[in-house]
Amino acid sequence: MDIVVSQIMTGLSIASILMLVSLGLAVIYGVTGVINLAHGEFVMLGAYAAWALQTELGLSLLPSLVAIFLILAAVGWLVEVLVIRHLYARPLDTILATWGIGVMAQQAIRLTAGGELRYVQMPESLSASVTVFGATESAYRLFILAVALALFAVTWGIYRYTSFGLKLRAITQNRSVASSFGINASRIYRLTFAYGAGIAGLAGALVSPLKSVSPEMGTTYVVDAFMVVVLGGAQSLMGTLASSGILGELSGYLAFYSNDTIAKALVLLAIVVIIRFRPQGLFTARVRA
């Protein structure tokens, strides 16, 4: 029983990180249709923001989370205003542009913070272990799981139960019709991009005590995020939640019987097979005709 619970908790831990990293990407792609290859760099910038606030200002991780969200939201806003808003009708150009933004972000970090690995201290209050049904789990990983679920709940609430969410859904279904009713699509797109970048920054800050911080760290995360979003269905928040859980548990189970490298390869193979027979993903958002 202890082994079963431990495996479930390991899968949930992986799933929570996948959810944090992919939620911002799902929001941006689901609303704007932009394939944001710089999403991993937003995660990386969030991790470096946590490191800078801790080393330069002496702020521990938890008090700095709000500031990190606002900083990365501002970065996302600027990227949308300066670059993305000119390319919505040119999907290939948005891919190239966001890839270029990601490369520039990496080089900017190398020039300012250096290329060596950085480390963020875990909050002392969450550094202990917790026993869950006989299995031992890190309190910090449970905290990440709670934050991931809370962010999903907040995002879902905004999407479903606010006037902004109503406008957002209208634009997603038909931008021209929504604009004819007076909805400012450009403003909605900017706020959405800023919100998605802010969530990515939070993801980077929260995983920074678990992973070493480096300019290249975003590359791995953007691949994982795209796997989650594609499997869940690009415009389905519930699909993102469910696919994060499925991939997290599957990765944890396969890693237990083999190793992390083989587990990741098998998970990727499983996704390719699923998408071959269900290209729209496991879950699709319902749209009224």
C-alpha positions as CSV (number, residue, x, y, z in Angstrom):
1,M,0.0,0.0,0.0
2,D,2.9,2.4,0.8
3,I,4.4,1.8,-2.6
4,V,1.0,2.4,-4.4
5,V,0.5,5.7,-2.5
6,S,4.1,6.7,-3.1
7,Q,3.7,6.1,-6.9
8,I,0.4,8.1,-7.0
9,M,2.0,11.0,-5.1
10,T,5.1,10.9,-7.4
11,G,2.7,11.1,-10.4
12,L,0.8,14.0,-8.9
13,S,4.0,15.8,-8.2
14,I,5.1,15.5,-11.9
15,A,1.5,16.4,-12.9
16,S,1.5,19.6,-10.8
17,I,4.7,20.8,-12.5
18,L,3.3,20.0,-15.9
19,M,0.1,21.8,-15.1
20,L,2.0,24.9,-13.9
21,V,4.2,25.0,-17.0
22,S,1.4,24.2,-19.6
23,L,-1.5,26.3,-18.2
24,G,-0.1,29.6,-19.4
25,L,0.6,28.1,-22.8
26,A,-2.9,26.6,-23.0
27,V,-4.4,30.1,-22.2
28,I,-2.3,31.9,-24.8
29,Y,-2.8,29.3,-27.6
30,G,-6.4,28.7,-26.8
31,V,-7.4,32.3,-27.1
32,T,-4.9,33.9,-29.6
33,G,-3.9,30.9,-31.6
34,V,-0.2,31.8,-31.3
35,I,2.2,29.0,-31.0
36,N,4.5,30.6,-28.5
37,L,7.9,29.0,-28.7
38,A,9.2,31.6,-26.2
39,H,7.0,30.1,-23.4
40,G,9.9,28.1,-22.0
41,E,11.9,31.3,-21.8
42,F,9.1,32.9,-19.8
43,V,9.5,30.0,-17.4
44,M,13.2,30.5,-17.3
45,L,12.8,34.3,-16.6
46,G,10.5,33.5,-13.7
47,A,13.2,31.3,-12.2
48,Y,15.9,33.9,-12.7
49,A,13.6,36.6,-11.2
50,A,13.2,34.4,-8.1
51,W,17.0,34.0,-7.9
52,A,17.6,37.7,-8.4
53,L,15.0,38.8,-5.7
54,Q,16.6,36.3,-3.3
55,T,20.2,37.2,-3.8
56,E,19.9,40.9,-4.5
57,L,17.0,41.9,-2.3
58,G,17.0,39.1,0.3
59,L,13.4,38.1,-0.5
60,S,12.5,34.5,0.1
61,L,10.5,32.7,-2.5
62,L,7.0,32.9,-1.1
63,P,6.8,36.7,-0.6
64,S,8.3,37.2,-4.1
65,L,5.7,35.2,-6.1
66,V,3.3,38.1,-6.6
67,A,6.1,40.4,-7.8
68,I,7.4,37.6,-10.2
69,F,3.9,37.2,-11.6
70,L,3.6,41.0,-12.3
71,I,7.1,41.2,-13.8
72,L,6.5,38.4,-16.2
73,A,3.0,39.6,-17.0
74,A,4.6,43.0,-17.9
75,V,7.1,41.2,-20.1
76,G,4.3,39.3,-21.9
77,W,2.4,42.5,-22.4
78,L,5.4,44.1,-24.0
79,V,6.1,41.1,-26.3
80,E,2.5,41.2,-27.5
81,V,2.4,44.9,-28.0
82,L,5.8,45.2,-29.8
83,V,5.8,42.0,-31.8
84,I,2.9,39.5,-31.6
85,R,0.0,41.9,-32.4
86,H,1.5,42.6,-35.8
87,L,1.6,38.9,-36.7
88,Y,-1.8,37.3,-35.8
89,A,-2.7,36.8,-39.5
90,R,0.7,35.1,-40.2
91,P,1.0,31.9,-38.1
92,L,4.4,30.9,-39.5
93,D,5.9,34.3,-38.7
94,T,4.6,34.1,-35.1
95,I,6.5,30.8,-34.7
96,L,9.7,32.3,-36.0
97,A,9.3,35.5,-34.0
98,T,8.6,33.8,-30.7
99,W,11.6,31.4,-31.3
100,G,13.7,34.5,-31.9
101,I,12.4,36.1,-28.7
102,G,13.3,33.0,-26.8
103,V,16.9,33.0,-28.2
104,M,17.3,36.7,-27.4
105,A,16.0,36.1,-23.8
106,Q,18.6,33.3,-23.3
107,Q,21.5,35.5,-24.6
108,A,20.3,38.4,-22.5
109,I,20.4,36.3,-19.3
110,R,23.9,35.0,-20.3
111,L,25.1,38.6,-20.6
112,T,23.6,39.8,-17.4
113,A,23.5,36.9,-15.0
114,G,26.2,34.6,-16.5
115,G,25.8,31.1,-18.0
116,E,26.7,29.2,-14.8
117,L,24.0,27.3,-12.9
118,R,22.1,29.3,-10.2
119,Y,20.2,27.9,-7.2
120,V,17.1,29.2,-5.3
121,Q,16.7,28.3,-1.7
122,M,13.6,26.3,-0.7
123,P,11.4,28.0,1.9
124,E,12.4,26.6,5.3
125,S,8.7,26.2,6.3
126,L,8.2,23.8,3.4
127,S,11.6,21.9,3.5
128,A,10.3,19.1,5.7
129,S,8.6,15.9,4.7
130,V,5.0,14.9,5.2
131,T,3.5,11.5,5.7
132,V,0.5,10.8,3.5
133,F,-1.2,7.4,4.1
134,G,2.1,5.9,5.1
135,A,4.1,7.3,2.3
136,T,6.6,10.1,2.7
137,E,6.4,13.1,0.4
138,S,8.1,16.5,0.3
139,A,6.0,19.3,1.8
140,Y,7.2,21.6,-0.9
141,R,6.0,19.3,-3.7
142,L,2.6,19.2,-2.0
143,F,2.6,23.0,-1.9
144,I,3.3,23.1,-5.7
145,L,0.4,20.7,-6.2
146,A,-1.9,23.0,-4.2
147,V,-0.7,26.1,-6.0
148,A,-1.2,24.4,-9.4
149,L,-4.8,23.4,-8.5
150,A,-5.5,26.9,-7.1
151,L,-4.2,28.6,-10.3
152,F,-6.3,26.3,-12.4
153,A,-9.4,27.1,-10.3
154,V,-8.7,30.9,-10.6
155,T,-8.2,30.6,-14.4
156,W,-11.3,28.5,-14.8
157,G,-13.3,31.0,-12.7
158,I,-12.1,33.9,-14.8
159,Y,-12.9,32.0,-18.0
160,R,-16.3,30.9,-17.0
161,Y,-17.8,33.4,-14.6
162,T,-16.5,36.9,-15.3
163,S,-17.3,39.5,-18.0
164,F,-13.7,39.3,-19.2
165,G,-14.1,35.5,-19.6
166,L,-17.3,36.0,-21.5
167,K,-15.6,38.4,-23.9
168,L,-12.6,36.0,-24.2
169,R,-14.9,33.1,-25.1
170,A,-16.7,35.2,-27.7
171,I,-13.5,36.3,-29.4
172,T,-12.2,32.7,-29.3
173,Q,-15.4,31.5,-31.2
174,N,-15.6,34.4,-33.7
175,R,-13.4,37.5,-33.4
176,S,-15.2,39.4,-36.2
177,V,-18.6,39.0,-34.7
178,A,-17.4,39.7,-31.2
179,S,-15.7,42.9,-32.4
180,S,-18.9,44.0,-34.1
181,F,-20.6,44.0,-30.7
182,G,-18.0,46.4,-29.3
183,I,-15.5,43.9,-27.7
184,N,-11.9,45.2,-28.0
185,A,-10.2,42.1,-29.2
186,S,-6.7,43.7,-29.2
187,R,-7.0,44.5,-25.5
188,I,-8.3,41.0,-24.7
189,Y,-5.4,39.5,-26.5
190,R,-2.8,41.6,-24.7
191,L,-4.3,40.8,-21.3
192,T,-4.4,37.1,-22.2
193,F,-0.8,37.1,-23.3
194,A,0.2,38.9,-20.1
195,Y,-1.7,36.5,-17.9
196,G,-0.2,33.4,-19.7
197,A,3.3,34.9,-19.3
198,G,2.7,35.6,-15.7
199,I,1.6,32.1,-15.0
200,A,4.7,30.8,-16.8
201,G,6.9,33.0,-14.6
202,L,5.2,31.6,-11.5
203,A,5.9,28.1,-12.8
204,G,9.6,28.9,-13.2
205,A,9.8,30.5,-9.8
206,L,8.1,27.5,-8.1
207,V,10.3,24.8,-9.8
208,S,13.5,26.8,-9.2
209,P,14.2,25.2,-5.8
210,L,13.9,21.7,-7.3
211,K,15.9,22.3,-10.5
212,S,19.1,24.2,-11.1
213,V,18.4,27.5,-12.9
214,S,20.2,28.0,-16.2
215,P,19.5,30.0,-19.5
216,E,18.6,26.7,-21.3
217,M,16.2,25.4,-18.7
218,G,13.1,26.6,-20.6
219,T,13.8,24.3,-23.6
220,T,12.7,21.2,-21.7
221,Y,9.7,22.8,-20.2
222,V,8.3,24.1,-23.5
223,V,8.4,20.6,-24.9
224,D,6.6,19.2,-21.9
225,A,4.0,22.1,-22.1
226,F,3.3,21.4,-25.8
227,M,2.8,17.7,-25.1
228,V,0.2,18.5,-22.4
229,V,-1.6,21.1,-24.5
230,V,-1.7,18.9,-27.7
231,L,-2.8,15.8,-25.8
232,G,-5.5,17.7,-23.8
233,G,-7.0,19.6,-26.7
234,A,-5.7,23.1,-27.5
235,Q,-8.7,25.1,-26.4
236,S,-9.8,23.0,-23.4
237,L,-8.7,24.0,-19.9
238,M,-10.2,20.8,-18.5
239,G,-8.2,18.9,-21.1
240,T,-5.0,20.6,-19.9
241,L,-5.8,19.5,-16.3
242,A,-6.6,16.0,-17.3
243,S,-3.7,15.5,-19.6
244,S,-1.3,16.8,-17.0
245,G,-2.6,14.2,-14.6
246,I,-2.4,11.4,-17.2
247,L,1.1,12.2,-18.3
248,G,2.3,12.8,-14.7
249,E,1.0,9.4,-13.5
250,L,2.2,7.6,-16.6
251,S,5.7,9.2,-16.3
252,G,5.9,8.3,-12.7
253,Y,4.8,4.7,-13.3
254,L,7.2,4.1,-16.2
255,A,10.1,5.8,-14.4
256,F,9.6,3.5,-11.4
257,Y,10.0,0.4,-13.6
258,S,12.8,1.8,-15.9
259,N,14.4,5.2,-15.7
260,D,13.5,8.8,-16.5
261,T,14.9,8.8,-20.0
262,I,13.1,5.7,-21.2
263,A,9.9,6.9,-19.4
264,K,10.0,10.2,-21.3
265,A,10.6,8.4,-24.6
266,L,7.7,6.0,-24.0
267,V,5.4,8.9,-23.0
268,L,6.2,10.7,-26.2
269,L,5.6,7.6,-28.2
270,A,2.2,7.2,-26.5
271,I,1.3,10.8,-27.4
272,V,2.2,10.3,-31.0
273,V,0.0,7.2,-31.2
274,I,-2.9,9.0,-29.6
275,I,-2.6,12.0,-31.8
276,R,-2.4,9.8,-34.9
277,F,-5.9,8.5,-34.2
278,R,-7.3,11.5,-32.4
279,P,-5.6,14.6,-33.8
280,Q,-7.9,17.0,-31.9
281,G,-6.6,15.7,-28.6
282,L,-8.4,13.7,-25.9
283,F,-10.7,16.6,-25.0
284,T,-12.2,19.3,-27.1
285,A,-14.0,22.6,-26.1
286,R,-17.7,22.7,-27.0
287,V,-18.5,25.5,-29.4
288,R,-22.0,26.5,-30.2
289,A,-22.8,26.8,-33.9
